[in-house]
Amino acid sequence: MTLALSVIAFFCVMTSYYVIRPVRDQLVGAAGSSSLPVFYAIVLVVMLALTPVFGWLVSRFSRKRVLLGSYLFFAACLVGFIPAFIAQDRIGAVALGRVFFVWVSVFNLFVVSLFWSFMADIYRSVQARLMFPFIAFGGMAGALVGPLLTSMLVARIGVPALLVVSATALLIALGLLLGVLTGGTANDTSGGAPMGGSLLDGAKAAFAQPFLRYMAILMLLSDGIATLAYALMADYTKVHYPGIAQRTAFYADLDLAINGFGALLQLTVTPLILRGLGTLWAMLLPTVVNFVLLALLGIYGPADIAVFGSVVSLLTIVQVGTRGMTFGMTKPASDALYTRMPRDARYKGKNFIETTVWRFGDLLVTTGLTALRGLGVGIAGLGLISAALCGVATIVARRAATSPDLLPESGDTDT
């Protein structure tokens, strides 16, 4: 029962997120990649301010109260954004984009990342290797349904009404997670009580503990690759999809392709690797695949390629491949590794890495991209630079999966 509730809850969380992700991305597509450094700079400042707040919340309040308060707050915010999107043409994509882009990043901190920290309390490490692929697949199913709903509904009900759909899915997820809480936890003996500690424990742990340090470096490298593709795609959509509904539908279809690939991995290859070969290989294989894809981009540039009777840009294929591998294999593997860390690290250290470090990487990459373009580096050159980053990521991923401070695997498989 616990597993079933976890799977359905993550389905609803990711449905909620992926309904609003194309809404966010169409704003970026309207503004173009030149706006991204400013967007990411604002996000970084907000993350630096809110990460200690998150640490304070989990230090002072019970897990149930943090979960309840966070999810209710963000559901209310979604409804509150409706008037702004009704007036998007008057407000402007750049101005509204700055606010909504930042808000979605905060949503990720308090909704998606909090979910996985909660799951690391529920399952022990051996259980996690068996159960997390199923939970992640539930999320991938939601990540398929979310953009599919957006693509189907945006022309009929408009962008503002999509926010109500997202809020509804989030509230359903909250109800399911509260049901999970009634069953207790296997990887935590605290009963969900406040953890105590200081506001900056997460940042301190990320620099002091080897595993978290490796994961922070890996986050920067992986983010460099993903953000590069995201920025190039923003310029592509600005040229090819001038309308709000067109851009929203395109990004929804792109997310659908990415998440479909990720779901296929979680149904087939990922469980076999995690059960048979372990988390080490599940961490390494995506970096190798990413290297090949980015090397092809470096060689051929944004060429058009025929795929299943349709012509798509190689840039689109790269984004589908790299992000699909991340969601379909890297994420379940890394979350399984986090179950072998103390509870404090699972909440504070993990959330610091997945928010502040991530957003610092966004700013670093988009600023560097602007500088490289100023020096005349084209898409092919950027692809080769990203391929080199994948080579470094392979080394770091191996060290993270074999870090000496990981706790021994433990736990039954009957949850």
C-alpha positions as CSV (number, residue, x, y, z in Angstrom):
1,M,0.0,0.0,0.0
2,T,2.8,2.4,0.9
3,L,4.4,1.8,-2.5
4,A,1.2,2.3,-4.4
5,L,0.4,5.6,-2.6
6,S,4.0,6.8,-3.2
7,V,3.8,6.0,-7.0
8,I,0.4,7.8,-7.4
9,A,1.5,10.7,-5.3
10,F,4.6,11.3,-7.4
11,F,2.4,10.9,-10.5
12,C,0.3,13.8,-9.3
13,V,3.3,15.9,-8.3
14,M,4.9,15.6,-11.7
15,T,1.5,16.1,-13.5
16,S,1.2,19.4,-11.6
17,Y,4.8,20.5,-12.4
18,Y,4.6,19.5,-16.1
19,V,1.4,21.3,-16.7
20,I,3.1,24.6,-15.7
21,R,6.5,23.9,-17.1
22,P,5.4,24.6,-20.8
23,V,3.7,27.7,-19.4
24,R,7.0,28.9,-18.0
25,D,9.0,27.8,-21.1
26,Q,6.8,29.7,-23.5
27,L,7.7,32.9,-21.6
28,V,11.4,32.1,-22.1
29,G,10.8,31.3,-25.7
30,A,9.1,34.7,-26.2
31,A,12.0,36.5,-24.4
32,G,14.8,34.5,-26.0
33,S,18.0,33.1,-24.5
34,S,19.5,36.6,-23.9
35,S,17.0,37.0,-21.0
36,L,18.1,33.8,-19.3
37,P,21.2,35.2,-17.4
38,V,18.9,37.8,-15.8
39,F,16.3,35.2,-15.0
40,Y,18.9,32.9,-13.5
41,A,20.5,35.7,-11.5
42,I,17.2,36.5,-9.8
43,V,16.6,32.8,-9.2
44,L,20.0,32.4,-7.6
45,V,19.4,35.3,-5.2
46,V,16.0,34.0,-4.2
47,M,17.5,30.5,-3.7
48,L,20.3,31.8,-1.5
49,A,17.6,33.6,0.6
50,L,15.2,30.6,0.7
51,T,17.5,27.7,1.2
52,P,18.2,28.7,4.9
53,V,14.5,29.3,5.3
54,F,13.9,25.7,4.1
55,G,16.6,24.5,6.5
56,W,14.9,26.4,9.4
57,L,11.5,24.9,8.5
58,V,12.7,21.3,8.6
59,S,14.7,22.1,11.7
60,R,11.8,23.6,13.7
61,F,8.6,21.9,12.4
62,S,7.5,18.3,11.9
63,R,7.7,16.7,8.5
64,K,3.9,16.6,8.3
65,R,3.6,20.4,8.9
66,V,6.3,21.2,6.4
67,L,4.7,19.0,3.8
68,L,1.2,20.3,4.5
69,G,2.2,24.0,4.6
70,S,4.4,23.9,1.4
71,Y,1.9,22.1,-0.8
72,L,-1.1,24.2,0.3
73,F,0.9,27.4,-0.2
74,F,1.9,26.6,-3.8
75,A,-1.5,25.4,-4.8
76,A,-2.9,28.8,-3.6
77,C,-0.1,30.6,-5.5
78,L,-1.0,28.8,-8.7
79,V,-4.5,30.2,-8.5
80,G,-3.1,33.6,-7.6
81,F,-1.1,33.8,-10.9
82,I,-4.3,33.5,-13.1
83,P,-4.9,37.3,-13.4
84,A,-1.3,37.8,-14.4
85,F,-1.5,35.3,-17.3
86,I,-4.8,36.8,-18.4
87,A,-2.9,40.1,-18.8
88,Q,0.3,38.5,-20.2
89,D,0.3,40.6,-23.4
90,R,0.0,43.9,-21.4
91,I,2.6,42.8,-18.7
92,G,5.1,41.5,-21.3
93,A,6.8,38.1,-21.5
94,V,10.1,39.4,-19.9
95,A,8.5,41.0,-16.9
96,L,6.1,38.1,-16.2
97,G,8.8,35.6,-17.0
98,R,11.1,37.0,-14.3
99,V,8.4,36.4,-11.7
100,F,7.0,33.1,-12.9
101,F,10.4,31.6,-13.7
102,V,11.6,32.3,-10.2
103,W,8.4,31.0,-8.7
104,V,8.6,27.7,-10.6
105,S,12.2,27.3,-9.3
106,V,10.9,27.8,-5.7
107,F,8.1,25.3,-6.5
108,N,10.8,22.8,-7.4
109,L,12.5,23.3,-4.0
110,F,9.5,23.0,-1.8
111,V,7.4,20.4,-3.8
112,V,9.5,18.1,-6.0
113,S,12.7,18.1,-4.0
114,L,10.8,17.8,-0.7
115,F,9.0,14.7,-2.1
116,W,12.2,12.8,-2.7
117,S,13.6,13.8,0.7
118,F,10.4,12.4,2.2
119,M,10.8,9.2,0.1
120,A,14.3,8.7,1.5
121,D,12.7,8.6,5.0
122,I,10.2,6.0,3.9
123,Y,12.5,3.4,2.3
124,R,15.8,1.9,3.3
125,S,18.7,1.7,0.8
126,V,18.0,-1.9,-0.4
127,Q,14.3,-1.1,-0.7
128,A,15.1,2.1,-2.5
129,R,17.0,0.3,-5.3
130,L,14.0,-1.9,-5.9
131,M,11.2,0.7,-5.2
132,F,12.5,4.0,-6.5
133,P,12.4,3.0,-10.2
134,F,8.6,2.3,-9.7
135,I,8.1,5.6,-7.9
136,A,10.2,7.4,-10.5
137,F,8.1,5.7,-13.2
138,G,5.0,7.1,-11.6
139,G,6.5,10.5,-11.8
140,M,7.5,9.9,-15.4
141,A,3.8,8.9,-16.1
142,G,2.8,12.2,-14.6
143,A,5.5,14.0,-16.7
144,L,3.8,12.4,-19.7
145,V,0.2,13.3,-18.7
146,G,1.1,16.9,-17.7
147,P,2.4,18.1,-21.1
148,L,-0.2,16.0,-22.8
149,L,-2.9,17.8,-20.9
150,T,-1.3,21.1,-21.7
151,S,-1.0,20.3,-25.4
152,M,-4.6,19.2,-25.6
153,L,-6.2,21.9,-23.5
154,V,-4.2,25.1,-24.1
155,A,-6.0,26.0,-27.3
156,R,-9.4,25.2,-25.7
157,I,-9.2,26.7,-22.2
158,G,-6.1,29.0,-22.5
159,V,-3.0,29.3,-20.4
160,P,-4.6,30.8,-17.3
161,A,-7.0,27.9,-16.7
162,L,-4.1,25.4,-16.9
163,L,-2.9,26.8,-13.5
164,V,-6.1,25.4,-11.9
165,V,-5.4,22.0,-13.4
166,S,-1.9,22.1,-11.9
167,A,-3.2,23.2,-8.5
168,T,-5.8,20.4,-8.4
169,A,-3.1,17.7,-9.1
170,L,-0.9,19.1,-6.4
171,L,-3.7,18.9,-3.8
172,I,-4.4,15.3,-4.7
173,A,-0.7,14.5,-4.2
174,L,-0.8,16.1,-0.8
175,G,-3.7,14.0,0.3
176,L,-1.9,10.8,-0.8
177,L,1.3,11.8,1.0
178,L,-0.6,12.4,4.2
179,G,-1.9,8.8,3.7
180,V,1.7,7.5,3.4
181,L,2.5,9.3,6.7
182,T,0.0,7.2,8.6
183,G,1.9,4.1,7.8
184,G,5.1,5.3,9.4
185,T,8.6,5.2,8.0
186,A,11.3,2.6,7.6
187,N,14.4,4.6,7.2
188,D,13.8,7.1,10.0
189,T,13.2,6.5,13.7
190,S,12.4,10.1,14.6
191,G,8.7,9.9,13.8
192,G,9.0,12.9,11.5
193,A,10.0,15.2,14.3
194,P,11.9,18.4,13.7
195,M,15.6,17.8,13.1
196,G,17.1,20.8,14.9
197,G,20.4,22.3,13.8
198,S,21.2,25.7,12.2
199,L,20.0,27.4,9.1
200,L,23.1,26.7,7.0
201,D,23.5,23.0,7.8
202,G,22.7,22.1,4.2
203,A,25.4,24.3,2.8
204,K,28.0,23.2,5.4
205,A,27.2,19.5,4.7
206,A,27.6,20.0,0.9
207,F,31.1,21.3,1.3
208,A,32.2,19.0,4.2
209,Q,30.9,15.5,3.2
210,P,32.6,13.8,0.3
211,F,29.4,12.3,-1.2
212,L,27.5,15.6,-1.1
213,R,30.6,17.4,-2.5
214,Y,30.7,15.0,-5.5
215,M,27.0,15.3,-6.0
216,A,27.3,19.1,-6.0
217,I,30.1,19.0,-8.7
218,L,28.0,16.5,-10.7
219,M,25.0,18.8,-10.5
220,L,27.1,21.7,-11.9
221,L,28.4,19.5,-14.8
222,S,25.0,18.1,-15.6
223,D,23.4,21.4,-15.4
224,G,25.9,22.9,-17.7
225,I,24.9,20.4,-20.4
226,A,21.1,20.8,-19.8
227,T,21.1,24.6,-19.6
228,L,23.1,24.9,-22.8
229,A,20.5,22.8,-24.7
230,Y,17.7,24.8,-23.0
231,A,19.2,28.1,-24.0
232,L,19.7,27.1,-27.6
233,M,16.1,25.7,-27.7
234,A,14.8,29.1,-26.5
235,D,16.3,30.8,-29.5
236,Y,15.0,28.1,-31.8
237,T,11.4,28.5,-30.5
238,K,11.6,32.3,-30.7
239,V,12.2,32.0,-34.4
240,H,9.9,29.1,-35.3
241,Y,7.0,29.6,-32.9
242,P,5.9,33.3,-32.5
243,G,2.5,32.7,-30.9
244,I,1.9,32.0,-27.1
245,A,-0.3,29.0,-27.7
246,Q,2.1,27.7,-30.4
247,R,5.2,27.9,-28.1
248,T,3.3,26.4,-25.2
249,A,2.2,23.4,-27.3
250,F,5.7,23.0,-28.7
251,Y,7.3,22.8,-25.3
252,A,4.5,20.5,-24.1
253,D,5.3,18.1,-27.1
254,L,9.0,18.4,-26.3
255,D,8.4,17.5,-22.7
256,L,6.2,14.6,-23.8
257,A,9.0,13.2,-26.0
258,I,11.6,13.6,-23.2
259,N,9.4,12.0,-20.5
260,G,8.3,9.2,-22.9
261,F,11.9,8.3,-23.4
262,G,12.5,8.5,-19.6
263,A,9.5,6.3,-18.9
264,L,10.7,3.7,-21.4
265,L,14.0,3.6,-19.6
266,Q,12.4,3.1,-16.2
267,L,10.2,0.3,-17.5
268,T,13.1,-1.6,-19.2
269,V,16.8,-0.8,-18.7
270,T,16.9,1.1,-15.4
271,P,15.4,-1.5,-13.1
272,L,17.7,-4.2,-14.6
273,I,20.8,-2.1,-14.1
274,L,19.9,-1.0,-10.6
275,R,19.0,-4.6,-9.5
276,G,21.8,-6.4,-11.4
277,L,24.7,-4.0,-11.7
278,G,23.9,-1.5,-8.9
279,T,23.8,2.3,-8.7
280,L,27.3,2.8,-10.0
281,W,26.5,1.7,-13.5
282,A,23.2,3.6,-13.5
283,M,25.2,6.7,-12.7
284,L,27.8,6.1,-15.4
285,L,25.8,5.0,-18.4
286,P,23.9,8.4,-18.9
287,T,27.1,10.3,-19.0
288,V,28.4,8.1,-21.8
289,V,25.2,8.4,-23.8
290,N,25.3,12.2,-23.3
291,F,28.9,12.3,-24.5
292,V,27.9,10.6,-27.8
293,L,24.9,12.8,-28.4
294,L,26.8,16.1,-27.7
295,A,29.8,14.9,-29.9
296,L,27.3,14.4,-32.7
297,L,26.0,18.0,-32.2
298,G,29.6,19.2,-32.2
299,I,30.3,17.4,-35.5
300,Y,27.0,18.1,-37.4
301,G,25.6,21.2,-35.7
302,P,21.8,21.8,-35.6
303,A,21.1,19.7,-38.7
304,D,17.6,18.5,-39.5
305,I,17.2,14.7,-39.2
306,A,14.3,12.5,-40.3
307,V,12.8,10.6,-37.4
308,F,9.8,8.3,-37.8
309,G,8.7,10.2,-40.9
310,S,9.1,13.6,-39.3
311,V,12.0,16.1,-39.7
312,V,13.4,17.4,-36.4
313,S,16.4,19.3,-35.4
314,L,19.4,17.5,-34.0
315,L,19.2,20.0,-31.1
316,T,15.8,18.5,-30.3
317,I,17.2,15.0,-30.3
318,V,20.0,16.0,-28.0
319,Q,17.6,17.6,-25.5
320,V,15.3,14.5,-25.6
321,G,18.3,12.2,-25.1
322,T,20.1,14.0,-22.4
323,R,17.1,15.0,-20.3
324,G,15.4,11.6,-20.8
325,M,18.6,9.8,-19.5
326,T,18.6,12.1,-16.5
327,F,15.0,11.5,-15.5
328,G,14.9,7.9,-16.6
329,M,18.1,6.6,-15.0
330,T,20.4,9.2,-13.2
331,K,17.6,10.5,-10.9
332,P,16.5,7.1,-9.6
333,A,20.1,6.1,-9.1
334,S,21.1,9.3,-7.3
335,D,18.0,9.3,-5.0
336,A,18.8,5.7,-4.1
337,L,22.3,6.8,-3.0
338,Y,20.8,9.5,-0.8
339,T,19.1,6.8,1.3
340,R,22.6,5.8,2.5
341,M,23.2,9.3,4.0
342,P,22.0,10.5,7.5
343,R,18.5,12.1,7.6
344,D,19.9,15.6,8.0
345,A,21.9,15.3,4.8
346,R,18.9,13.8,3.0
347,Y,16.8,17.0,3.6
348,K,19.2,19.9,4.1
349,G,22.3,18.9,2.0
350,K,20.3,17.4,-0.8
351,N,17.9,20.4,-1.1
352,F,20.9,22.8,-1.0
353,I,22.5,21.0,-3.9
354,E,19.3,20.6,-5.9
355,T,18.3,24.3,-5.6
356,T,21.1,26.7,-4.8
357,V,24.0,24.8,-6.5
358,W,21.7,24.0,-9.4
359,R,20.7,27.6,-9.9
360,F,24.3,28.8,-9.5
361,G,25.1,26.5,-12.4
362,D,22.3,28.0,-14.5
363,L,23.7,31.5,-14.0
364,L,27.3,30.3,-14.6
365,V,26.4,28.5,-17.8
366,T,24.1,31.1,-19.4
367,T,26.7,33.9,-18.7
368,G,29.4,31.7,-20.1
369,L,27.2,31.0,-23.2
370,T,26.8,34.7,-23.8
371,A,30.6,35.2,-23.5
372,L,31.4,32.2,-25.9
373,R,29.0,33.5,-28.5
374,G,30.6,36.9,-28.2
375,L,33.9,35.1,-29.1
376,G,32.3,33.6,-32.2
377,V,31.8,30.0,-30.8
378,G,28.9,28.4,-32.7
379,I,26.6,25.5,-31.9
380,A,29.1,22.9,-33.1
381,G,31.8,24.3,-30.8
382,L,29.4,24.4,-27.8
383,G,28.5,20.8,-28.5
384,L,32.2,19.8,-28.3
385,I,32.7,21.7,-25.0
386,S,29.6,20.0,-23.5
387,A,30.9,16.6,-24.6
388,A,34.1,17.3,-22.7
389,L,32.1,18.2,-19.6
390,C,30.4,14.8,-20.0
391,G,33.8,13.1,-19.8
392,V,34.5,14.9,-16.5
393,A,31.0,14.0,-15.2
394,T,31.7,10.3,-15.8
395,I,34.7,10.5,-13.4
396,V,32.8,12.4,-10.8
397,A,29.7,10.1,-11.0
398,R,31.9,7.1,-10.3
399,R,33.4,8.7,-7.3
400,A,30.0,9.7,-5.9
401,A,28.6,6.2,-6.3
402,T,31.7,4.8,-4.4
403,S,32.1,7.6,-1.8
404,P,33.6,6.4,1.5
405,D,31.0,8.2,3.6
406,L,28.0,6.3,2.2
407,L,26.4,4.1,4.8
408,P,26.2,0.4,4.2
409,E,23.1,-0.8,2.4
410,S,20.3,-2.0,4.7
411,G,16.7,-2.9,4.8
412,D,14.1,-5.4,3.8
413,T,12.2,-5.5,0.6
414,D,8.7,-5.9,1.9
415,T,7.4,-2.3,2.0
